[in-house]
Amino acid sequence: MEKRCSRNCCLETPLSNHIRHRYTGDSGVFLLRILRYLLSNRFPHSLYLFFLAFGPSSLPNNISQPSQHRSNKLRPIWEAPSRTSKMPRLKSFRLTKELVAQRAKDNVIIVTFGNFAFMDFILTWVKHLTDLGVSNLLVGAMDTKLLKALYWKGIPVFDMGSHISTDDVGWGSPIFHKMGRQKVLLINAILPFGFELLMCDTDMVWLKNPLPYLARYPDADILTSSDQVVPTVVDDRLADWKQVGAAYNIGIFHWRPTPPAKKLAKEWIDMLLADDRIWDQNGFNELVRRQTGPAFDDESGIFYSYDGNLKLGILPESIFCSGHTYFVQALHQQFRLQPYALHTTFQYAGTEGKRHRLREAMVFFDPPEYYDAPGGFLSFRPSISKSLLLDGEHNLESHFSLINYQMRQIRSALAIASVLNRTLVMPPLWCRLDRLWFPHPGALLGSMTRQPFLCPLDHVFEVNVMLRDLPAEEFGPAINIREYSFLNNPFLPQRVRESWLDVQLCQEGTEDCHASSNTSQPGLLRFPKRSSEETLKKVFSSFKDVKVIQFSSMQDAFLGFTDKTREEKFRKRVKQYVGIWCCVENHIPGHIYYDMYWDEKPGWKPVPPKTPEDDHPPF
């Protein structure tokens, strides 16, 4: 079994001895601390980033420096290498100044990084930039599987040598925090090369070329995004730093290779490696907020921070959007501005929720088969009355009445999709109240949240559970879903758009309303309300080749399952599909569970759990 070095152990290696002889005092302690961290966390290949951060002179003479990329001719992004060619050795993918220089434009390089679990996010990130005509980008691969996959797709990639798991590590997990430290090591490695660095998380997309905007503020050492949800400006100026109380978000920030920026980067990594409990973003905020102000000048919005020498600017929250300012408030629409960036923060379903939100916004790039699923699609036109949406106060009762009314229709749609073995296109979901992690009055004070608003699916539904591979023997057959905007996506093939059946629900016995596959006119079927499982199977088996079946409504559309065993499994599955609303003020706990079968419980009311024993989902 491999022996790991504890925090206080004495490192005795050629590298550590070289550091002790070459560096003394605080700098030597700092370098040894980084070395200890990398070795104890099994990141031996990341030692190269370590030495890049402190210059080639930190390498002892008996340690060879990595080879450089030898090609002077850049292949266009997305132009894949010939499959008959041999992939270069891994060491040729190491991060070097020459590699950055090859990709940089106007001395700027745009970088993201991740592991194989986020490859579809990375491809989306690259596609948006190249569609905007931006090619000065690089992707750091944290595992060899991702590196090889990106290389064969023609994506500029370098090896971070982290050997992180290829799986989704999960927000807040120990590996997640280790990945954050890799970001800070990367910043420390690139800044000494002399290039401006636009560092991005993989869960964001570029909607407009940001480089001209960033160039408007040449005096800023760092420009950072934030989690600010109350708007501080109404145009495209930098945010008003005096009004920004939320955290600076390091998912999007631009660094210039100035002495103050380099000093901050060094102190930041020192802080993180001294205490592995510190989250990278919290550490950044703690450092830069040591000093806030004064303003650099009267016009730019840049201010002094950190040690009084670092010039910082905060990107405007309405166009460098968080998950709240984009999906909940839609600030860019209200201010009539074109957004530059969308970062999938403020969401509640992990990686699957981030992916689903980008799909709802029609900015995620999926493979062609996503748009033409086996078995076809089922959709419906939701029916919501004006009174449910607009009448009365926006409070818990009116919010849950609106959600429960929609939930009952979605429950019927899920059942019919299961019976017909079709992928359900979820409907738009309307909410009266916002969802957060803490008590609030329904909408954040000072925000521009409109009530009601079109809310993301993860505000109510557990998207990560809906997409999880639950065992069929316990939960019945899987029910695949698509986002509400799916049928409007420009990537939807024409063959799907043109293969369509409208189903108009009617009262059985009225004119042309029979349980039959005979259409009253091409593309239109009148179908009785309250039809059973067997009736649905029988009638719609004649339309198995139709790509899209759209019901006019789901009100009273489904009578129920004939197979009671299947019904029980279906109920068990969909009960897990709904989440919580959060949170009631002045009550602990303050969350309230949604209940897929609320209508089967007489007197059901939206109230938080009264006792610890009551604090569990309704299944």
C-alpha positions as CSV (number, residue, x, y, z in Angstrom):
1,M,0.0,0.0,0.0
2,E,1.4,3.4,-0.9
3,K,2.5,5.5,2.1
4,R,1.2,9.0,2.1
5,C,3.0,11.9,3.6
6,S,1.1,13.5,6.6
7,R,0.9,17.2,7.0
8,N,3.8,17.3,9.5
9,C,6.1,14.7,8.0
10,C,9.6,15.6,6.8
11,L,10.0,15.3,3.1
12,E,13.3,13.9,2.0
13,T,13.5,13.9,-1.8
14,P,15.9,15.4,-4.3
15,L,13.4,18.2,-4.9
16,S,12.8,19.0,-1.2
17,N,16.6,19.1,-0.6
18,H,17.0,21.4,-3.6
19,I,14.4,23.7,-2.2
20,R,16.0,23.8,1.2
21,H,19.3,24.7,-0.2
22,R,18.0,27.3,-2.8
23,Y,15.3,29.0,-0.8
24,T,15.3,30.1,2.9
25,G,12.8,31.7,5.2
26,D,9.1,32.1,4.2
27,S,9.6,31.3,0.5
28,G,11.3,28.0,1.3
29,V,8.5,27.1,3.7
30,F,5.9,28.0,1.1
31,L,7.5,25.9,-1.6
32,L,7.9,22.9,0.7
33,R,4.3,23.2,1.7
34,I,3.1,23.0,-1.9
35,L,5.4,20.1,-2.6
36,R,4.0,18.3,0.5
37,Y,0.4,18.9,-0.7
38,L,1.0,17.6,-4.2
39,L,2.8,14.5,-3.0
40,S,0.4,13.7,-0.2
41,N,-2.6,14.1,-2.4
42,R,-1.2,11.9,-5.2
43,F,-0.8,14.7,-7.7
44,P,2.8,14.0,-8.7
45,H,2.4,15.2,-12.3
46,S,1.0,18.5,-11.0
47,L,4.5,19.2,-9.7
48,Y,5.1,20.6,-13.2
49,L,2.5,23.3,-12.6
50,F,4.2,24.0,-9.3
51,F,7.6,24.6,-10.9
52,L,6.0,26.7,-13.6
53,A,4.5,28.9,-10.9
54,F,7.9,29.7,-9.5
55,G,9.9,29.8,-12.7
56,P,12.2,27.4,-14.4
57,S,15.1,28.3,-12.1
58,S,13.4,26.5,-9.3
59,L,14.1,23.2,-11.1
60,P,17.3,21.4,-9.9
61,N,19.9,20.7,-12.5
62,N,19.2,16.9,-12.4
63,I,15.5,17.4,-13.1
64,S,14.8,17.7,-16.8
65,Q,12.3,20.3,-18.1
66,P,9.4,19.0,-20.2
67,S,9.6,19.1,-24.0
68,Q,7.7,21.8,-25.9
69,H,5.1,21.4,-28.6
70,R,7.1,21.3,-31.7
71,S,4.5,22.2,-34.3
72,N,4.5,25.9,-35.4
73,K,1.5,25.5,-37.5
74,L,-1.8,25.6,-35.7
75,R,-4.6,23.3,-36.8
76,P,-8.0,25.1,-36.7
77,I,-10.1,24.2,-33.7
78,W,-12.5,21.3,-34.4
79,E,-10.3,20.1,-37.2
80,A,-9.5,16.6,-35.9
81,P,-6.2,14.9,-36.5
82,S,-6.1,12.2,-39.1
83,R,-7.1,8.9,-37.5
84,T,-4.2,7.3,-39.4
85,S,-1.8,9.5,-37.4
86,K,-0.3,8.6,-34.1
87,M,-1.2,10.7,-31.0
88,P,1.9,12.5,-29.6
89,R,3.3,11.4,-26.3
90,L,1.7,12.8,-23.2
91,K,4.6,14.9,-22.2
92,S,4.2,17.0,-25.4
93,F,0.8,18.2,-23.9
94,R,2.4,19.8,-20.9
95,L,1.6,23.5,-20.3
96,T,4.4,25.7,-21.5
97,K,4.9,29.3,-22.4
98,E,5.4,28.3,-26.0
99,L,2.0,26.5,-26.0
100,V,0.2,29.5,-24.5
101,A,1.9,31.8,-27.0
102,Q,0.8,29.7,-29.9
103,R,-2.9,30.0,-28.8
104,A,-2.9,33.6,-27.4
105,K,-4.2,36.5,-29.3
106,D,-3.5,40.1,-28.3
107,N,-1.7,38.6,-25.4
108,V,-4.9,37.0,-24.0
109,I,-5.6,33.4,-23.4
110,I,-8.9,31.9,-22.3
111,V,-8.7,28.8,-20.2
112,T,-11.1,26.2,-18.6
113,F,-10.3,22.8,-17.2
114,G,-12.1,19.7,-16.0
115,N,-12.3,15.9,-16.0
116,F,-14.0,13.5,-18.4
117,A,-17.3,13.7,-16.6
118,F,-17.6,17.3,-17.8
119,M,-16.6,16.7,-21.4
120,D,-20.0,17.7,-22.8
121,F,-19.8,21.0,-20.8
122,I,-16.3,21.6,-22.2
123,L,-17.3,21.0,-25.8
124,T,-20.3,23.4,-25.3
125,W,-17.9,26.0,-23.8
126,V,-15.5,25.6,-26.8
127,K,-18.3,25.6,-29.4
128,H,-19.7,28.9,-28.1
129,L,-16.4,30.6,-28.3
130,T,-15.5,29.4,-31.7
131,D,-19.0,30.3,-33.0
132,L,-18.2,33.8,-31.7
133,G,-15.0,33.8,-33.7
134,V,-12.8,33.4,-30.6
135,S,-10.0,30.8,-30.9
136,N,-7.4,31.9,-28.3
137,L,-8.4,29.2,-25.9
138,L,-6.9,26.2,-24.1
139,V,-8.5,23.4,-22.1
140,G,-6.8,21.7,-19.2
141,A,-7.4,18.0,-18.9
142,M,-7.4,16.6,-15.4
143,D,-7.4,13.0,-16.6
144,T,-5.9,11.2,-19.6
145,K,-9.2,10.0,-20.9
146,L,-10.4,13.6,-21.4
147,L,-7.1,14.7,-22.9
148,K,-7.2,12.0,-25.5
149,A,-10.9,12.6,-26.3
150,L,-10.3,16.4,-26.8
151,Y,-7.2,15.8,-28.9
152,W,-9.1,13.6,-31.3
153,K,-11.8,16.2,-31.6
154,G,-9.3,18.9,-32.5
155,I,-9.6,20.9,-29.2
156,P,-6.5,22.7,-27.9
157,V,-5.7,20.8,-24.7
158,F,-2.9,20.5,-22.2
159,D,-2.3,17.9,-19.5
160,M,-2.7,19.1,-16.0
161,G,-1.4,15.8,-14.8
162,S,-3.9,15.7,-11.9
163,H,-5.2,12.2,-12.5
164,I,-8.5,13.2,-10.9
165,S,-11.3,10.6,-11.2
166,T,-13.1,10.7,-14.5
167,D,-16.5,10.7,-12.7
168,D,-18.6,13.7,-11.6
169,V,-16.9,14.6,-8.3
170,G,-19.9,16.5,-6.9
171,W,-20.0,20.1,-5.6
172,G,-18.4,20.4,-2.2
173,S,-16.7,17.0,-2.2
174,P,-13.1,16.6,-1.1
175,I,-12.1,16.0,-4.8
176,F,-14.1,19.1,-5.7
177,H,-12.0,21.2,-3.3
178,K,-8.8,19.6,-4.7
179,M,-9.9,20.6,-8.2
180,G,-10.3,24.2,-6.9
181,R,-6.7,24.2,-5.7
182,Q,-5.6,23.1,-9.1
183,K,-7.2,26.2,-10.6
184,V,-5.2,28.4,-8.3
185,L,-2.0,26.5,-9.2
186,L,-2.9,27.0,-12.8
187,I,-3.2,30.8,-12.4
188,N,0.1,30.9,-10.6
189,A,1.6,28.9,-13.5
190,I,0.3,31.0,-16.4
191,L,0.7,34.6,-15.0
192,P,4.5,34.4,-15.0
193,F,4.3,33.7,-18.7
194,G,3.2,37.3,-19.2
195,F,-0.2,36.7,-20.7
196,E,-3.6,38.0,-19.6
197,L,-5.7,35.1,-18.4
198,L,-9.5,34.7,-18.6
199,M,-10.2,31.8,-16.3
200,C,-13.6,30.1,-16.6
201,D,-15.4,27.2,-14.9
202,T,-16.8,24.6,-17.3
203,D,-20.4,25.1,-16.2
204,M,-20.6,28.5,-17.9
205,V,-21.1,29.5,-21.6
206,W,-20.1,32.6,-23.5
207,L,-23.0,34.2,-25.4
208,K,-21.0,37.2,-26.7
209,N,-17.3,37.8,-27.2
210,P,-16.1,39.2,-23.9
211,L,-12.7,40.3,-25.0
212,P,-13.7,43.8,-26.3
213,Y,-15.5,44.4,-23.0
214,L,-12.5,43.4,-20.9
215,A,-10.3,45.6,-23.0
216,R,-12.3,48.6,-22.0
217,Y,-10.7,48.4,-18.5
218,P,-7.0,48.1,-19.1
219,D,-6.1,49.5,-15.7
220,A,-7.8,46.6,-13.8
221,D,-5.5,43.9,-12.4
222,I,-8.5,41.6,-12.0
223,L,-12.1,41.7,-13.3
224,T,-14.3,39.2,-11.5
225,S,-17.9,38.1,-11.7
226,S,-20.1,38.0,-8.5
227,D,-23.1,36.3,-6.9
228,Q,-24.8,39.7,-6.7
229,V,-28.6,39.4,-7.3
230,V,-29.7,42.9,-6.5
231,P,-28.8,45.0,-9.5
232,T,-26.2,47.8,-8.9
233,V,-26.2,49.2,-12.5
234,V,-28.8,49.3,-15.2
235,D,-26.4,49.5,-18.2
236,D,-23.2,47.7,-19.2
237,R,-20.9,49.5,-16.9
238,L,-18.9,47.7,-14.2
239,A,-21.0,46.9,-11.1
240,D,-21.0,49.5,-8.4
241,W,-18.5,48.0,-6.0
242,K,-19.9,50.0,-3.1
243,Q,-23.2,48.2,-3.5
244,V,-21.9,44.6,-4.1
245,G,-22.3,42.7,-0.9
246,A,-22.4,39.2,-2.4
247,A,-19.4,37.0,-2.9
248,Y,-17.1,37.6,-5.8
249,N,-17.5,34.5,-8.0
250,I,-14.3,32.9,-9.3
251,G,-16.1,31.0,-12.0
252,I,-15.4,33.9,-14.4
253,F,-12.5,36.2,-13.8
254,H,-9.9,37.9,-15.8
255,W,-6.3,38.3,-14.6
256,R,-3.5,40.6,-15.9
257,P,0.1,39.6,-15.3
258,T,0.8,42.6,-13.0
259,P,2.8,42.5,-9.8
260,P,-0.3,43.0,-7.6
261,A,-2.1,40.2,-9.3
262,K,0.8,37.8,-9.1
263,K,1.2,38.7,-5.4
264,L,-2.4,37.9,-4.7
265,A,-2.2,34.6,-6.6
266,K,0.8,33.5,-4.6
267,E,-0.8,34.4,-1.3
268,W,-4.0,32.7,-2.3
269,I,-2.4,29.3,-3.1
270,D,-0.3,29.6,0.1
271,M,-3.5,30.1,2.1
272,L,-5.3,27.1,0.5
273,L,-2.4,24.7,0.9
274,A,-1.9,25.7,4.5
275,D,-5.5,24.7,5.3
276,D,-7.3,22.2,3.2
277,R,-10.7,23.1,4.7
278,I,-10.7,26.5,3.0
279,W,-12.9,26.6,-0.2
280,D,-11.0,28.4,-3.0
281,Q,-13.7,31.0,-3.5
282,N,-13.9,31.9,0.1
283,G,-10.2,32.2,0.3
284,F,-10.2,34.6,-2.7
285,N,-12.9,36.7,-1.1
286,E,-11.2,36.9,2.2
287,L,-8.0,38.1,0.6
288,V,-9.4,40.7,-1.8
289,R,-11.8,42.1,0.8
290,R,-9.0,42.9,3.3
291,Q,-9.3,46.4,1.8
292,T,-12.2,47.7,-0.2
293,G,-11.6,51.1,-1.8
294,P,-10.9,53.8,-2.5
295,A,-12.0,54.1,-6.1
296,F,-9.2,54.1,-8.7
297,D,-10.8,57.0,-10.5
298,D,-14.2,58.7,-10.9
299,E,-15.4,56.9,-14.0
300,S,-14.2,53.3,-14.6
301,G,-15.8,51.5,-11.6
302,I,-12.4,50.1,-10.7
303,F,-11.3,50.2,-7.0
304,Y,-8.4,49.3,-4.9
305,S,-8.5,46.1,-2.9
306,Y,-6.5,43.4,-1.2
307,D,-3.3,45.1,-0.1
308,G,-4.3,48.6,-1.3
309,N,-2.4,48.2,-4.6
310,L,-4.6,45.6,-6.5
311,K,-7.0,47.3,-8.9
312,L,-10.3,45.3,-9.0
313,G,-13.4,45.6,-11.1
314,I,-16.7,43.6,-10.7
315,L,-18.4,42.5,-13.8
316,P,-22.0,43.7,-14.1
317,E,-24.5,41.1,-12.8
318,S,-27.0,41.7,-15.6
319,I,-24.8,40.7,-18.5
320,F,-22.2,38.4,-16.8
321,C,-25.1,36.4,-15.5
322,S,-25.5,34.0,-12.5
323,G,-28.1,31.3,-12.5
324,H,-30.4,33.8,-10.6
325,T,-29.9,36.9,-12.7
326,Y,-30.4,34.9,-15.9
327,F,-33.0,32.3,-15.2
328,V,-35.0,33.8,-12.4
329,Q,-34.8,37.6,-12.9
330,A,-33.8,37.7,-16.5
331,L,-32.1,41.0,-15.8
332,H,-30.6,41.2,-19.3
333,Q,-34.2,41.1,-20.8
334,Q,-35.6,43.6,-18.4
335,F,-32.7,46.0,-19.1
336,R,-32.7,45.3,-22.8
337,L,-29.1,44.2,-22.7
338,Q,-27.3,41.4,-24.6
339,P,-25.6,39.0,-22.0
340,Y,-22.0,38.1,-22.4
341,A,-21.9,35.0,-20.1
342,L,-24.2,32.6,-18.3
343,H,-22.9,30.7,-15.2
344,T,-25.1,27.9,-13.9
345,T,-25.0,28.9,-10.2
346,F,-28.1,29.2,-7.9
347,Q,-29.5,25.8,-8.9
348,Y,-30.5,22.7,-7.0
349,A,-29.9,19.5,-8.9
350,G,-26.1,19.1,-9.2
351,T,-24.5,18.6,-12.5
352,E,-27.7,17.3,-14.1
353,G,-29.5,20.5,-13.0
354,K,-26.8,22.6,-14.6
355,R,-27.0,20.7,-17.9
356,H,-30.8,20.9,-17.9
357,R,-30.8,24.6,-17.3
358,L,-28.4,25.2,-20.2
359,R,-30.7,23.0,-22.3
360,E,-33.7,25.1,-21.2
361,A,-31.9,28.2,-22.5
362,M,-31.1,26.3,-25.7
363,V,-27.3,27.0,-25.3
364,F,-26.1,23.4,-24.6
365,F,-24.7,21.4,-27.5
366,D,-26.0,17.8,-27.5
367,P,-25.2,15.1,-30.1
368,P,-27.8,14.6,-32.9
369,E,-29.3,11.5,-31.3
370,Y,-30.5,13.6,-28.4
371,Y,-33.0,15.3,-30.7
372,D,-34.4,12.0,-32.2
373,A,-34.9,9.6,-29.3
374,P,-36.1,6.0,-29.9
375,G,-39.8,5.8,-29.4
376,G,-40.5,9.4,-30.1
377,F,-41.7,12.3,-27.9
378,L,-44.8,13.2,-26.0
379,S,-45.7,16.8,-25.2
380,F,-48.8,18.6,-24.0
381,R,-50.1,22.1,-23.8
382,P,-50.4,23.1,-20.1
383,S,-53.6,24.6,-19.0
384,I,-53.4,27.2,-16.3
385,S,-56.1,29.7,-15.3
386,K,-55.4,33.4,-14.9
387,S,-56.6,33.2,-11.3
388,L,-54.0,30.6,-10.3
389,L,-51.3,32.8,-11.9
390,L,-52.2,36.3,-10.9
391,D,-55.1,36.6,-8.4
392,G,-54.5,37.3,-4.8
393,E,-51.2,37.7,-2.9
394,H,-48.0,35.8,-3.8
395,N,-47.7,33.6,-0.8
396,L,-47.2,30.0,0.2
397,E,-50.8,29.1,-0.4
398,S,-51.1,30.7,-3.9
399,H,-47.6,29.3,-4.9
400,F,-48.4,25.7,-3.9
401,S,-51.8,25.9,-5.5
402,L,-50.2,26.9,-8.7
403,I,-47.5,24.3,-8.5
404,N,-49.8,21.5,-7.4
405,Y,-52.2,22.2,-10.3
406,Q,-49.3,21.9,-12.8
407,M,-47.8,18.9,-10.9
408,R,-51.0,16.9,-11.4
409,Q,-50.9,17.4,-15.1
410,I,-47.2,16.5,-15.2
411,R,-48.0,13.3,-13.3
412,S,-50.5,12.3,-15.9
413,A,-48.1,13.1,-18.7
414,L,-45.4,11.0,-17.0
415,A,-47.8,8.1,-16.8
416,I,-48.8,8.4,-20.4
417,A,-45.2,8.7,-21.5
418,S,-44.4,5.6,-19.5
419,V,-47.3,3.6,-21.1
420,L,-46.4,4.7,-24.6
421,N,-42.6,4.4,-24.0
422,R,-42.1,8.0,-25.2
423,T,-39.7,10.7,-24.0
424,L,-41.7,13.4,-22.2
425,V,-41.1,17.0,-23.1
426,M,-41.6,18.8,-19.8
427,P,-43.9,21.9,-20.0
428,P,-42.9,25.4,-18.9
429,L,-43.2,25.7,-15.2
430,W,-44.6,28.7,-13.5
431,C,-43.8,29.8,-9.9
432,R,-45.1,32.5,-7.7
433,L,-42.2,32.3,-5.1
434,D,-38.5,32.1,-5.6
435,R,-36.4,29.2,-4.1
436,L,-33.2,29.7,-2.2
437,W,-31.2,28.0,0.5
438,F,-32.3,30.4,3.3
439,P,-35.4,32.1,4.7
440,H,-36.9,34.8,2.5
441,P,-40.3,36.5,1.9
442,G,-40.8,34.9,-1.5
443,A,-38.7,37.2,-3.6
444,L,-35.4,38.7,-2.6
445,L,-35.8,42.3,-1.5
446,G,-34.2,44.6,-4.0
447,S,-34.2,42.1,-6.8
448,M,-36.2,42.4,-10.0
449,T,-37.8,39.0,-9.7
450,R,-41.2,39.2,-11.4
451,Q,-44.1,37.3,-9.8
452,P,-45.2,34.9,-11.2
453,F,-42.1,33.9,-13.3
454,L,-41.1,31.1,-15.5
455,C,-39.0,29.0,-13.1
456,P,-36.3,26.4,-13.9
457,L,-37.4,22.8,-13.5
458,D,-35.0,22.2,-10.6
459,H,-36.9,24.8,-8.5
460,V,-39.6,22.1,-8.0
461,F,-38.4,18.8,-9.5
462,E,-35.3,16.8,-8.5
463,V,-33.8,16.8,-12.0
464,N,-30.9,14.7,-10.9
465,V,-33.3,12.0,-9.7
466,M,-35.4,12.1,-12.8
467,L,-32.3,11.5,-14.9
468,R,-30.9,8.8,-12.6
469,D,-30.9,5.2,-13.7
470,L,-33.3,3.8,-11.1
471,P,-33.6,0.0,-11.0
472,A,-36.6,-1.0,-13.1
473,E,-37.5,-4.0,-10.9
474,E,-38.3,-1.6,-8.1
475,F,-39.3,1.6,-9.9
476,G,-40.6,0.4,-13.2
477,P,-39.4,1.4,-16.7
478,A,-37.4,4.6,-17.0
479,I,-39.2,7.7,-18.2
480,N,-36.9,10.0,-20.2
481,I,-37.5,13.7,-20.3
482,R,-36.5,16.7,-22.3
483,E,-36.5,20.4,-21.4
484,Y,-39.6,22.6,-22.1
485,S,-37.9,24.5,-25.0
486,F,-36.9,21.3,-26.7
487,L,-39.3,21.5,-29.6
488,N,-38.2,25.0,-30.4
489,N,-34.5,24.2,-30.5
490,P,-33.0,25.0,-33.9
491,F,-31.1,21.7,-33.7
492,L,-34.3,19.7,-33.8
493,P,-34.2,17.9,-37.1
494,Q,-36.7,18.6,-39.8
495,R,-37.8,15.0,-39.9
496,V,-38.9,15.3,-36.3
497,R,-40.6,18.6,-36.8
498,E,-42.6,17.3,-39.7
499,S,-43.7,14.0,-38.0
500,W,-46.4,15.3,-35.7
501,L,-49.7,14.3,-34.3
502,D,-52.0,16.6,-32.4
503,V,-54.3,14.9,-29.9
504,Q,-57.4,16.8,-29.0
505,L,-59.1,15.5,-25.8
506,C,-62.8,15.2,-26.0
507,Q,-65.8,13.8,-24.1
508,E,-66.4,10.3,-25.3
509,G,-69.7,10.0,-27.1
510,T,-69.6,13.4,-28.7
511,E,-69.0,13.8,-32.4
512,D,-65.9,12.1,-33.7
513,C,-64.8,11.3,-30.1
514,H,-64.0,7.6,-30.0
515,A,-61.1,5.4,-28.8
516,S,-59.9,4.9,-32.4
517,S,-56.8,5.5,-34.4
518,N,-58.9,7.1,-37.2
519,T,-57.9,10.8,-37.5
520,S,-60.6,13.4,-38.2
521,Q,-58.2,15.2,-40.4
522,P,-54.5,14.7,-41.2
523,G,-52.3,15.1,-38.2
524,L,-55.3,15.5,-35.8
525,L,-56.8,12.8,-33.5
526,R,-59.8,13.4,-31.2
527,F,-59.3,11.1,-28.2
528,P,-61.5,10.5,-25.2
529,K,-60.7,11.8,-21.8
530,R,-60.1,9.5,-18.9
531,S,-58.7,6.7,-21.1
532,S,-57.1,3.7,-19.5
533,E,-53.6,2.2,-20.0
534,E,-54.9,-0.5,-22.4
535,T,-56.8,2.0,-24.5
536,L,-53.8,4.2,-24.8
537,K,-51.6,1.3,-25.9
538,K,-54.2,0.1,-28.4
539,V,-54.9,3.4,-30.1
540,F,-51.4,4.8,-30.2
541,S,-49.7,1.6,-31.4
542,S,-50.8,2.8,-34.8
543,F,-48.7,6.0,-34.4
544,K,-45.5,4.4,-33.2
545,D,-43.6,5.9,-36.2
546,V,-44.8,9.5,-35.4
547,K,-42.0,11.4,-33.8
548,V,-44.0,13.9,-31.8
549,I,-47.4,13.4,-30.2
550,Q,-48.8,16.5,-28.5
551,F,-51.9,16.4,-26.3
552,S,-54.1,19.5,-26.1
553,S,-54.2,19.1,-22.4
554,M,-53.5,16.6,-19.6
555,Q,-56.6,17.5,-17.5
556,D,-58.4,14.2,-17.0
557,A,-56.4,12.6,-19.7
558,F,-55.5,9.4,-17.9
559,L,-57.9,7.1,-16.0
560,G,-55.1,4.9,-14.5
561,F,-53.0,1.8,-14.9
562,T,-54.6,-1.5,-15.6
563,D,-51.5,-3.3,-14.3
564,K,-51.5,-2.6,-10.6
565,T,-48.0,-3.8,-10.1
566,R,-46.8,-1.4,-12.7
567,E,-48.8,1.4,-11.1
568,E,-47.2,0.8,-7.8
569,K,-43.7,1.0,-9.3
570,F,-44.7,4.1,-11.2
571,R,-45.9,5.8,-8.0
572,K,-42.7,4.8,-6.2
573,R,-40.7,6.4,-9.0
574,V,-42.5,9.7,-9.4
575,K,-42.8,10.3,-5.7
576,Q,-39.1,10.8,-5.7
577,Y,-39.2,13.3,-8.6
578,V,-40.2,16.3,-6.5
579,G,-38.1,18.3,-4.1
580,I,-38.6,21.1,-1.6
581,W,-39.5,24.8,-1.5
582,C,-37.2,26.8,0.8
583,C,-37.6,28.6,3.1
584,V,-40.2,29.9,5.5
585,E,-39.0,32.8,7.7
586,N,-38.8,32.4,11.5
587,H,-39.2,28.6,11.4
588,I,-36.7,25.8,11.8
589,P,-36.7,23.8,9.6
590,G,-38.1,26.2,7.0
591,H,-38.4,24.0,4.0
592,I,-41.7,22.5,2.7
593,Y,-41.8,19.2,0.8
594,Y,-43.6,19.0,-2.5
595,D,-45.9,16.0,-2.8
596,M,-46.6,14.4,-6.1
597,Y,-49.8,12.8,-4.7
598,W,-50.9,15.8,-2.6
599,D,-54.4,15.5,-3.9
600,E,-54.9,12.1,-2.3
601,K,-54.4,13.6,1.2
602,P,-57.5,15.5,2.4
603,G,-56.7,18.8,4.0
604,W,-53.1,18.8,2.6
605,K,-51.5,22.2,3.4
606,P,-48.0,23.6,2.6
607,V,-46.4,23.7,6.0
608,P,-42.8,22.9,7.1
609,P,-42.1,19.9,9.2
610,K,-43.3,20.3,12.8
611,T,-40.9,17.7,14.4
612,P,-37.7,16.0,13.4
613,E,-39.7,12.9,12.8
614,D,-41.8,14.7,10.2
615,D,-38.7,16.0,8.3
616,H,-38.6,13.6,5.4
617,P,-39.9,13.4,1.8
618,P,-43.4,12.1,1.4
619,F,-42.4,8.6,0.3
